[in-house]
Amino acid sequence: MAMVVLPKSVWQGVKEDLQEVKELLTKKNTEEAGKEWIDSVEARKMLKVSPKTWQTYRDRRIIPFAQIGRKILVKKSDLEAFMQNHYISSSK
């Protein structure tokens, strides 16, 4: 196994660059997580609602969705926005 010797300043630069890459990847993964599409079962679990309530939300176009054949898909970010818009904070 070969050993590479670097000056401390170079090593610090490499560490800083790696930290930047880590932050960029974390940011990208966070942004893409919101773009993820989930099915009705996962959406109902996330909202903790019954199938009938979920159907009512779709019928009234409360939450945007896509329908491909019989498959209903929603963006996770749309569900998170829905929950955020209906968030009631404590008065304390």
Secondary structure, DSSP 8 states (H G I E B T S, - for coil): -------HHHHHHHHHHHHHHHHHHHHHHHHHHHT-EEEHHHHHHHHT--HHHHHHHHHTTSS--EEETTEEEEEHHHHHHHHHHT------
